[in-house]
Amino acid sequence: LSQETECQETDGRGIQVIVDALLELDSERQHLHDALEAETIKASVLRHTLLNSPLDTENEIQRAVADARQGNLDEINSVQGQLKATKDTITALNEELSAIAEHDAILNPQREEISFTHEDIVSDLNFLLNDKAKVQIELNDTWEEVRSCKKNIGRTENGILQLHEDLINERESAKVTRKQLRGDILATKRQKEQQLSANDVAQRKIERLKSNLLDVKHGNQEKRMVCGCIHISMAWVVGVISTSSSSLIFLILYNIFQPPVPGRLKDTRPLLGPIIIQ
């Protein structure tokens, strides 16, 4: 029972709706009651007037009837005037219709020609629209190509900027390398000059040795008689060199005491050159 008697929130809202409806009905009832009282008062006044002054009421009724008849006559005259105007308008429209029919008879061939022309125009317009669609498609393709070209141009510009930066860096490194090369070239030139000077000295020494060698040749021609002694001395020297740790003495003595043989002097000169230079 406690659960059945418990009030819910929805019950409160329903009660409020019922109360509002009752108040609205009471307001309508009061309004109708006031209107009924006003109509009752008017009816009493009219009844009193009709009973106390019937002539005034009859005269008022006659005036109202006369006004109604006059209004009807005026309305009839107005309607008749409108009817006459409508008839005149119909007559004029019939005349215009006849004229239009004549014009139609004249314009029908032209209309047929115009219809054919219209069909031709529609056909041409269709062709133009088709061409426009093709041009639009080509324009879209061209726009895509332009966008692709713009992207390629952007990448190319970036590459150019990168190449420019690389070129600047390479120029800087080239300047450093050029300075180093210039230093190396100057050092090489100095070394070359020193080597050329040393070579000149060596060449002069070689020339002197050649002159001495020629003198030795001439001396050898005069000393052929003592070759045996020289060979004996040379054998003794070779024996000494074989017990020595230096082969350089052997080559020097060999070039000095060996009789000139065609082709051998040319082979032994490179051995003398470094010795003379040292």
Secondary structure, DSSP 8 states (H G I E B T S, - for coil): -HHHH---HHHHHHHHHHHHHHHHHHHHHHHHHHHHHHHHHHHHHHHHHHHH-HHHHHHHHHHHHHHHHHHHHHHHHHHHHHHHHHHHHHHHHHHHHHHHHHHHHHHHHHHHHHHHHHHHHHHHHHHHHHHHHHHHHHHHHHHHHHHHHHHHHHHHHHHHHHHHHHHHHHHHHHHHHHHHHHHHHHHHHHHHHHHHHHHHHHHHHHHHHHHHHHHHHHHHHHTGGGHHHHHHHHHHHHHHHHTSS-SHHHHHHHHHHS---TTHHHHHHHHHHHHHH-
